[in-house]
């Protein structure tokens, strides 16, 4: 493969270039946030939703420059990077935005910096997993509910530890609980539960990330006259549900096959995945 590049504050750099220093605030304090995005056939999917969440997150963190990082910005920069790397129009991106400058906990300036990375993908559709996921509930640490809970911030230690739990227990995914012990999200996705022919998902007030694919799937369900209920969900429902699936912006929909001895169907997952690709 030819030399690959990333974008660092509007400049192309080779992917292994040391672009960040030890003083970077995202590295030192988790002072930043990120977006994971998917390009299909040269079109960045749900760019407006990604831009809305990014701008809202920058405002919440009081990082300046959010007015510039609109949907035009992320469409243009991802297209530039794909072209520079000569990808085939299908790719996954991560846009990391951080607060520049020095200072200890108190920043000296609030100017934004960014790194845009990507990897090429072969598929030009959202592919539903052929083998269902095996899950369990990670309850060693819970997620706090506050004004930052709905954003993808650079502070990801909870997800790292949940990932270790997943690996150590040979799972495909782990469910995360909020501070009150209710279902929140998975390591890398939002959660949907089908119970008594209704679809439930944790409300944003429960502390889950305000997922771009979560929003898109909820809109799809409403377009197809399917009831979706945002609620406070007891994790015990996993033992009784007919179906469980998770969603994120890069993979689309992934269906869950088992939780302990419980086994699930995937009829709703298949239906929604087809509708998603028809978009």
C-alpha positions in Angstrom: 0.0 0.0 0.0 1.2 3.5 -0.8 2.0 6.0 1.9 -1.0 7.0 3.9 -1.9 10.4 5.4 -3.9 12.1 8.1 -5.0 15.7 8.4 -3.5 17.7 11.3 -4.9 21.2 11.5 -5.5 21.5 7.8 -2.1 20.0 6.9 -1.5 16.5 5.5 0.9 14.4 7.6 2.0 10.8 7.2 0.1 8.6 9.5 3.0 7.8 11.8 4.3 11.4 12.0 4.6 12.6 15.7 2.1 15.4 15.3 1.1 15.7 19.0 3.5 16.8 21.8 3.5 15.7 25.4 1.8 19.0 26.3 -1.3 18.2 24.2 -4.3 18.9 26.5 -6.3 15.9 25.1 -3.4 13.6 26.1 -2.8 15.3 29.5 -6.4 16.0 30.6 -8.8 14.3 28.2 -9.6 17.8 27.1 -11.4 17.1 23.8 -14.0 15.1 22.0 -14.3 13.1 18.8 -16.6 11.9 16.0 -16.5 8.5 14.3 -17.9 8.7 10.8 -18.6 6.6 7.7 -18.2 7.4 4.0 -20.1 5.3 1.5 -19.6 5.8 -2.2 -17.9 9.1 -1.6 -20.7 10.5 0.5 -20.2 11.1 4.2 -23.2 9.6 6.0 -25.3 11.8 8.3 -22.8 14.6 8.1 -25.4 17.1 9.5 -26.0 15.0 12.6 -22.3 14.6 13.2 -21.7 18.3 12.9 -24.6 19.1 15.2 -23.2 16.8 17.9 -19.7 18.1 17.4 -20.7 21.7 17.7 -22.9 21.0 20.8 -20.0 19.2 22.4 -17.5 22.0 21.7 -19.9 24.5 23.2 -20.3 22.3 26.3 -16.5 22.1 26.7 -16.2 25.8 25.9 -13.8 25.2 23.0 -13.8 28.1 20.5 -14.1 27.6 16.8 -17.3 25.5 16.8 -18.9 27.7 14.2 -16.3 26.6 11.6 -16.8 22.9 12.2 -20.1 22.6 10.4 -21.3 19.9 8.1 -19.6 21.6 5.1 -16.3 21.4 7.0 -16.4 17.7 7.9 -17.7 16.8 4.4 -14.8 18.8 2.8 -12.1 17.5 5.1 -13.1 13.8 4.8 -13.3 14.1 1.1 -9.9 15.7 0.9 -8.4 13.0 3.0 -10.0 10.2 1.0 -8.7 11.8 -2.2 -5.2 12.2 -0.8 -5.1 8.6 0.2 -6.7 7.4 -3.1 -9.4 5.4 -1.4 -12.3 3.9 -3.3 -14.9 6.2 -1.7 -15.7 3.9 1.3 -13.9 4.7 4.5 -14.2 5.1 8.2 -13.0 8.4 9.9 -12.2 9.7 13.3 -12.2 13.4 13.9 -10.5 14.3 17.2 -10.9 17.9 18.4 -8.9 19.2 21.3 -8.2 22.4 23.1 -4.9 23.9 22.1 -2.4 25.8 24.3 -0.8 25.3 27.6 -2.0 25.6 31.2 -2.6 23.0 33.9 -6.3 22.3 34.6 -7.1 25.9 33.8 -6.6 26.5 30.1 -4.6 29.5 28.9 -6.6 29.6 25.6 -9.7 27.9 24.2 -8.6 27.6 20.5 -9.5 24.3 18.8 -7.1 21.9 17.1 -8.0 18.7 15.3 -6.7 15.5 13.9 -8.6 13.6 11.1 -7.7 10.0 10.6 -9.2 7.4 8.4 -9.0 3.8 7.1 -10.4 2.5 3.8 -13.3 0.0 3.8 -14.3 -2.5 1.1 -18.0 -2.5 1.7 -20.3 0.1 0.2 -23.3 -0.9 2.4 -24.0 -1.4 6.1 -23.6 -5.1 6.7 -25.6 -6.8 9.4 -23.4 -9.3 11.3 -24.1 -12.9 10.2 -23.1 -14.2 13.6 -25.0 -12.6 16.5 -23.1 -11.0 19.4 -22.6 -12.6 22.8 -22.9 -10.0 25.6 -22.8 -9.5 29.3 -23.3 -6.6 31.6 -20.2 -4.7 32.9 -21.0 -3.3 36.4 -17.6 -2.7 38.0 -17.9 1.0 37.1 -21.0 2.9 36.1 -21.4 5.9 33.9 -22.2 9.3 35.5 -25.1 11.3 34.2 -24.3 14.9 33.5 -24.2 17.5 30.7 -21.2 15.8 29.1 -22.6 12.3 29.1 -24.2 12.6 25.6 -21.0 13.5 23.9 -18.0 11.3 22.8 -15.3 12.9 24.9 -11.6 12.1 25.1 -12.1 10.7 28.6 -12.8 7.0 27.7 -11.4 5.1 30.7 -14.9 3.6 31.4 -15.0 2.1 27.9 -11.4 0.9 28.1 -12.1 -1.0 31.3 -15.4 -2.4 29.8 -13.3 -3.5 26.8 -10.9 -5.4 29.1 -13.9 -7.0 30.8 -15.2 -8.0 27.3 -11.9 -9.6 26.3 -11.3 -11.4 29.6 -14.7 -13.0 29.4 -14.5 -13.8 25.7 -17.5 -11.6 24.9 -18.3 -9.8 21.7 -19.7 -6.7 23.5 -20.5 -5.5 27.0 -23.4 -3.4 28.3 -22.7 -0.4 30.5 -24.9 0.8 33.3 -25.5 4.4 34.5 -24.9 5.6 38.0 -28.4 4.5 39.0 -27.9 1.0 37.7 -30.0 1.3 34.6 -29.1 0.3 31.1 -27.1 3.0 29.4 -25.2 1.9 26.3 -22.6 -0.6 25.1 -18.9 -0.1 24.8 -19.1 1.5 21.3 -22.8 1.7 20.5 -26.3 2.6 21.6 -28.7 -0.2 22.7 -32.2 -1.1 21.5 -34.4 -3.7 23.1 -37.5 -5.4 21.6 -39.9 -6.4 24.4 -43.5 -7.4 23.9 -43.4 -6.1 20.3 -42.3 -2.6 21.3 -38.8 -1.2 20.8 -37.1 0.5 23.7 -33.9 2.5 24.0 -32.3 4.3 26.9 -33.3 8.0 27.0 -30.6 10.6 26.7 -31.4 11.6 30.3 -30.0 8.2 31.3 -26.5 9.3 30.2 -26.0 7.5 26.9 -24.1 9.0 24.0 -26.4 10.9 21.7 -25.6 8.5 18.9 -25.9 9.6 15.2 -27.0 6.2 14.2 -29.3 6.0 17.2 -31.1 9.2 15.8 -31.1 7.8 12.3 -32.6 4.4 13.4 -35.3 6.1 15.5 -36.2 8.3 12.5 -36.4 5.1 10.3 -38.7 3.4 12.8 -41.1 6.3 12.9 -41.1 6.5 9.1 -42.1 2.8 9.1 -44.8 3.3 11.8 -42.8 1.4 14.4 -43.1 2.5 18.0 -39.9 3.4 19.7 -39.9 4.4 23.3 -37.1 6.3 25.1 -37.1 5.1 28.7 -35.3 4.2 31.9 -34.5 0.5 31.3 -33.8 -2.1 34.0 -31.0 -4.4 32.8 -33.2 -7.3 33.9 -35.2 -6.8 30.7 -32.3 -8.5 28.9 -33.5 -11.8 30.3 -37.0 -11.4 28.9 -36.5 -9.5 25.6 -37.3 -10.9 22.2 -34.5 -9.1 20.5 -31.5 -6.8 21.3 -29.4 -4.8 18.9 -26.8 -2.1 19.0 -26.1 0.8 16.6 -23.2 3.1 15.8 -22.3 5.4 12.9 -19.6 3.2 11.4 -21.1 -0.3 11.6 -24.8 0.6 11.4 -26.8 -2.2 13.2 -25.3 -5.2 15.0 -27.7 -7.9 16.4 -27.2 -9.6 19.7 -27.6 -13.4 19.8 -27.1 -14.2 23.4 -26.9 -13.0 27.0 -26.1 -15.8 29.4 -28.5 -18.6 28.4 -30.9 -16.2 26.8 -31.1 -16.3 23.0 -32.6 -13.6 20.7 -34.2 -13.2 17.3 -33.0 -10.7 14.7 -36.2 -9.9 12.7 -36.3 -6.2 13.6 -32.6 -5.9 13.0 -32.8 -7.3 9.5 -35.7 -5.1 8.6 -34.1 -1.9 9.8 -30.8 -2.8 8.2 -32.5 -3.1 4.8 -34.3 0.2 5.3 -31.0 1.8 6.3 -29.2 0.7 3.2 -32.2 1.9 1.1 -31.5 5.4 2.3 
